[in-house]
Amino acid sequence: MFSTVFGSIFSKYPKYTEKYHVIDDIIYKRVKITDISIGDCDDPDIYAASYLHEWTTSEQGKWCVEHAAPESLVYTIHHDISTFGYRVAVMGMFSEKDLIYYYLKWSQT
């Protein structure tokens, strides 16, 4: 569903399953970029779409979309037992240089 809404930005099913992947002699590492908690709802994909749209239009989201490895941004939805809701996490693959920049700029988020 999400890949049709946002084109090829996100995928619900990861193309890269290993923690590290080499593309054009650059080593990319899979990391969790951001996550949120959603309350108990009927369809968490619908609620996640709103958050993911806001995130992709933010400065952090635009940077991640631009610097992530091709087709590596994925979102996952898991049960959050502490709130009896859901947890939405965004993951992507980035080079070491990009990760250093990301952690220095957005270490608090």
Secondary structure, 3 states (H helix, E strand, C coil): CHHHHCCCCCECCCCCCCCEEEECCEEEEEEEEEEEEECCCCCHHHHHHHHHHHHHHCHHHHHHHHHCCCCCCEEEEEEECCCCEEEEEEEEEEEHHHHHHHHHHCCCC
